[in-house]
Amino acid sequence: MLNSLELNAAPQDTRVVVAMSGGVDSSVTAALLKAEGYDVVGVTLQLYDHGAAPHRKGACCAGQDIYDARAVAERIGIPHYVLDYERRFKEAVIDRFAESYVAGETPVPCVDCNMSIKFKDLLATAKELGAKVLATGHYVASRALPGGGRGLYRARDEDRDQSYFLFGTTRDQLDILRFPLGDMTKPQVREHARRFGLTIAEKQDSQDICFVPSGRYTDIIERLKPDAAEAGEIVDLNGKVLGTHAGIIHFTVGQRRGLGVAAAEPLYVVALDAAQRRVVVGPREALRRHRIKLRDVNWIGDGDLPTLLADDRREMFVKVRSTRPPQAAWLRVGASGYEIELAGGEEGVSPG
């Protein structure tokens, strides 16, 4: 008989490692699994410590959060370990974040963290601890598929859905990962925290990029890449110079404010040319894209992707940003690889 994690074993015979960030969601995940009788082990990763970060509201994975995770583990009666992943996190996430911005891209570091740290390195550690499952507090769902394996689904609470940040999760990882909060709302999770008597029940959610203590990502980039803030030109769509800038790292596609140029109509950042250190600006309509070239495609849908696209394009729904709703699109094989064709187009699509 399958248990609630869809494994053929009694809860007490199923070891589960829970990735505990010190926040409400992962704490409730651990408490719920412990209450069901699972052999739960809490693990917290120390990912960075910039001094001010542990005391800044909205930070995670350092200082106060480690203390909170330890307190929750003690409250619910589970062992808890803190693993020092600072060096690995810097190499896989922070350095890549800086390199991407210098290249004129707009990275999503949470995706890199999930792909390389949580669902690769931590998952390997969970296996070493004898765990059958690695559980997290993400708002996303994982369900068994009729043909075997597991699928990744959007959370019931659309406002909390985090599936966008897990697009790099592989099929093998999904077999071991579980997301107990996928069918819950945030108010329900907080109510569980109160019921379990957790002191973090009203704790503020983490915000923005966790390793940017001041909220200014350019400070991190300039520290890691001192030559990154090279001056360059701001040009229009025809290449006409409209002004200068202090480094492309200060701009993202779709940005309107802070351009430092005067024009008769509102201007937006349309593209970033890292090689020429140019910021290309134009009217809002110039932001719309109907076709997107893909790289590093991770297919976790049914069937084999090359076979599915051998004769025709495949209809699907696409999110180009975490805050945007899914929209109709087609996946096809283009001249240089996989491409997405957006039915209605999308503004401000950024490389990276």
C-alpha positions in Angstrom: 0.0 0.0 0.0 1.3 3.4 -1.0 2.0 6.0 1.7 1.1 9.7 1.3 4.4 10.3 -0.6 3.4 7.5 -3.0 6.0 5.1 -1.9 5.4 1.5 -1.0 6.5 1.6 2.6 5.2 2.6 6.0 5.9 6.2 7.0 8.1 5.2 9.9 10.3 3.2 7.5 10.6 6.1 5.1 13.4 8.6 5.7 12.7 12.0 4.3 15.2 14.8 4.2 13.5 18.3 4.3 15.4 21.3 2.9 14.7 23.8 5.7 15.4 27.4 4.9 14.1 28.8 8.2 11.0 30.1 6.6 7.3 29.2 7.2 6.9 26.9 4.2 9.8 24.5 4.7 9.1 24.5 8.4 5.5 23.4 7.9 6.6 20.8 5.4 8.9 19.2 8.0 6.2 19.4 10.7 3.5 17.9 8.5 5.7 14.9 7.5 6.8 14.4 11.1 3.2 14.4 12.2 2.4 11.7 9.6 5.1 9.5 11.2 7.9 9.8 8.7 11.6 9.5 9.7 12.3 13.2 9.0 15.8 14.8 8.9 16.1 18.6 8.5 19.0 20.0 6.5 19.8 23.7 6.2 22.3 25.0 3.7 24.4 28.0 4.7 24.8 29.6 1.3 26.2 33.1 2.0 26.9 35.6 4.8 27.5 39.2 3.9 27.2 40.4 7.4 24.1 42.6 6.9 22.2 39.8 5.2 21.2 37.8 8.3 19.5 40.9 9.8 17.8 42.2 6.6 14.1 41.4 6.3 13.5 39.1 3.4 16.9 37.4 3.4 17.2 33.7 3.6 19.8 30.9 4.1 22.0 32.7 6.5 22.3 33.9 10.2 18.8 34.2 11.7 17.3 31.8 9.3 19.6 29.0 10.3 18.7 29.7 14.0 15.0 29.6 13.1 15.4 26.3 11.2 17.2 24.8 14.2 14.5 26.0 16.6 11.7 24.5 14.5 13.6 21.2 14.3 13.9 21.1 18.0 10.2 22.0 18.5 9.0 19.1 16.3 11.6 16.7 17.4 13.7 15.9 14.4 17.5 15.9 13.9 18.8 19.0 12.1 22.1 19.6 10.2 23.6 22.7 8.8 25.8 22.2 5.7 28.3 24.8 4.6 27.7 25.4 0.9 29.0 28.9 0.6 31.8 28.1 -1.8 29.6 25.9 -4.0 26.8 28.5 -4.0 29.3 31.3 -5.0 30.6 29.2 -7.9 27.3 27.9 -9.2 25.0 30.8 -8.5 26.6 34.1 -7.6 29.5 34.0 -10.1 27.2 32.8 -12.8 24.8 35.6 -11.9 27.5 38.2 -12.3 28.8 36.7 -15.6 25.3 36.7 -17.1 24.7 40.3 -16.3 28.1 41.3 -17.8 27.1 39.4 -20.9 24.0 41.6 -21.2 21.6 39.0 -19.9 19.0 39.0 -17.1 19.6 35.8 -15.1 17.2 34.1 -12.7 19.5 32.9 -9.8 16.7 31.0 -8.1 16.6 28.6 -11.0 20.3 28.0 -10.9 20.1 27.4 -7.2 17.4 24.8 -7.6 19.2 23.1 -10.5 22.7 23.0 -9.1 22.5 23.3 -5.3 19.1 22.0 -4.0 18.2 19.4 -6.6 21.6 18.2 -7.4 24.0 18.6 -4.5 21.5 18.5 -1.6 19.7 15.6 -3.3 22.9 13.6 -3.4 23.4 14.4 0.3 19.9 13.2 1.0 20.7 9.9 -0.6 23.9 9.5 1.4 21.7 10.0 4.5 19.6 7.1 3.4 16.6 9.2 2.4 14.0 7.9 -0.1 12.6 11.5 -0.5 13.9 15.0 -0.5 11.0 17.3 0.4 10.9 21.1 0.0 8.4 23.9 0.8 7.9 25.0 -2.9 4.4 25.8 -4.0 4.4 23.3 -6.9 2.9 19.8 -7.3 4.4 16.5 -8.3 2.2 13.5 -9.3 2.8 10.0 -10.5 2.2 9.6 -14.3 0.2 6.6 -15.7 3.1 5.5 -17.8 5.6 5.7 -14.9 7.7 8.5 -13.5 6.4 11.7 -12.1 5.1 15.0 -13.6 5.6 18.6 -12.4 2.4 20.6 -12.1 1.5 24.2 -11.2 0.4 24.8 -7.6 -3.2 25.1 -6.7 -2.6 28.7 -5.4 -1.8 30.5 -8.7 -0.5 33.5 -6.8 2.1 31.4 -5.0 2.9 29.0 -7.9 6.7 28.4 -8.1 6.8 26.0 -11.0 8.6 28.6 -13.2 11.6 28.4 -10.9 11.8 24.6 -11.2 11.9 24.4 -15.0 15.3 22.8 -14.8 14.2 19.9 -12.7 14.9 16.6 -14.4 12.8 13.4 -14.5 15.3 11.5 -12.3 15.1 14.3 -9.7 11.3 14.4 -9.8 11.3 10.7 -8.9 12.8 11.6 -5.5 11.4 15.1 -4.9 8.1 15.8 -3.1 6.3 19.1 -2.5 3.7 18.7 0.2 2.4 22.3 0.0 1.4 22.1 -3.7 -2.3 21.9 -3.0 -2.3 24.4 -0.1 -2.7 28.2 0.1 -0.4 30.4 2.1 -3.1 31.1 4.8 -3.5 27.4 5.2 0.3 26.9 5.6 0.4 29.7 8.3 -2.5 28.1 10.1 -0.6 24.8 10.2 2.4 26.7 11.6 0.3 28.1 14.4 -1.3 24.7 15.1 2.2 23.2 15.5 3.3 26.0 17.7 6.1 27.2 15.5 7.5 30.6 16.4 8.0 31.5 12.7 4.3 31.3 11.9 4.1 35.0 11.1 7.6 35.3 9.7 7.9 37.5 6.6 8.4 35.7 3.3 11.8 36.0 1.6 11.9 38.6 -1.1 13.9 39.3 -4.3 17.5 37.9 -4.6 18.5 36.3 -1.4 22.3 37.0 -1.6 21.9 40.8 -2.3 21.9 42.3 1.2 21.3 45.9 0.1 18.8 45.1 -2.6 21.3 46.5 -5.2 22.5 43.6 -7.4 25.0 45.9 -9.1 27.0 46.1 -5.9 27.6 42.4 -6.0 28.5 42.4 -9.7 31.0 45.3 -9.3 32.6 43.6 -6.4 33.0 40.3 -8.3 33.7 41.9 -11.7 35.5 45.3 -11.1 35.7 46.0 -14.8 32.0 45.3 -15.4 30.8 48.9 -15.2 32.4 50.1 -18.4 30.9 53.2 -19.9 29.2 53.0 -23.3 26.6 54.5 -25.6 22.8 54.6 -25.5 21.5 54.3 -29.1 18.1 54.2 -30.8 17.0 51.4 -33.1 18.8 53.0 -36.0 22.1 53.3 -34.1 21.9 57.0 -33.4 23.7 57.9 -30.2 21.3 59.5 -27.7 23.6 59.5 -24.6 26.0 57.5 -22.5 25.8 55.1 -19.6 28.0 53.8 -16.8 27.8 50.1 -17.6 25.2 47.7 -19.2 24.9 45.9 -15.8 22.7 48.8 -14.7 20.1 47.9 -17.4 17.6 45.1 -18.3 15.4 44.6 -21.3 12.0 46.4 -20.7 13.5 49.0 -18.4 12.0 52.5 -18.7 13.2 54.4 -15.7 16.8 55.7 -15.2 17.8 55.7 -18.9 19.2 59.2 -18.6 18.1 60.4 -22.1 15.4 62.8 -23.1 12.9 62.0 -25.9 9.6 63.1 -27.1 8.1 59.7 -26.3 8.8 57.1 -23.6 11.8 54.9 -24.3 12.5 51.4 -23.1 15.6 49.2 -23.2 15.0 47.0 -26.2 18.4 45.1 -26.3 21.8 45.1 -24.7 24.9 44.7 -26.8 27.7 43.5 -24.5 30.4 43.3 -27.1 29.9 47.0 -28.1 28.8 48.1 -24.6 25.6 49.6 -26.1 22.2 50.0 -24.7 19.6 50.0 -27.4 16.4 51.8 -26.7 13.1 52.3 -28.5 9.3 52.7 -28.2 7.3 50.2 -26.3 6.1 48.4 -29.4 9.7 47.5 -30.1 9.7 45.3 -27.0 7.2 42.8 -28.4 8.6 39.4 -29.4 6.8 36.5 -31.2 9.7 34.1 -31.5 12.2 33.0 -28.8 15.2 30.8 -29.4 15.9 28.3 -26.6 19.1 26.8 -25.2 19.7 24.1 -22.6 16.2 22.6 -23.1 15.0 20.3 -20.3 12.0 18.3 -21.5 10.0 16.6 -18.7 6.8 16.1 -20.7 5.5 12.9 -22.3 7.5 11.2 -24.9 10.8 12.0 -26.6 11.0 15.6 -27.7 12.9 15.2 -31.0 10.4 12.5 -32.0 7.4 14.7 -31.0 8.7 17.5 -33.2 9.9 15.4 -36.1 6.9 16.2 -38.3 5.2 19.3 -36.8 5.2 21.9 -34.0 3.7 21.1 -30.6 1.1 23.4 -29.0 1.6 24.3 -25.4 1.4 27.1 -22.8 4.5 29.2 -22.0 5.6 31.6 -19.2 8.4 34.0 -20.1 8.6 35.4 -16.5 7.4 34.1 -13.2 4.9 36.9 -12.8 3.3 36.5 -16.2 0.3 34.2 -16.8 0.8 31.2 -19.2 0.0 32.0 -22.8 -0.6 29.9 -25.9 2.5 29.1 -27.9 4.1 26.4 -30.2 7.3 24.6 -29.7 9.2 23.9 -33.0 12.6 23.0 -34.3 14.2 26.1 -36.0 17.3 26.5 -38.1 19.5 26.7 -35.0 17.7 24.6 -32.5 14.4 24.7 -30.6 12.2 27.8 -30.8 9.0 29.0 -29.1 6.5 30.8 -31.3 4.2 33.0 -29.1 0.6 33.2 -30.3 0.0 36.8 -29.0 3.6 37.9 -28.5 5.2 39.1 -25.3 6.9 42.3 -24.2 10.3 42.5 -22.6 11.7 39.0 -23.2 15.2 39.0 -21.9 18.1 36.6 -22.7 19.5 34.6 -19.8 
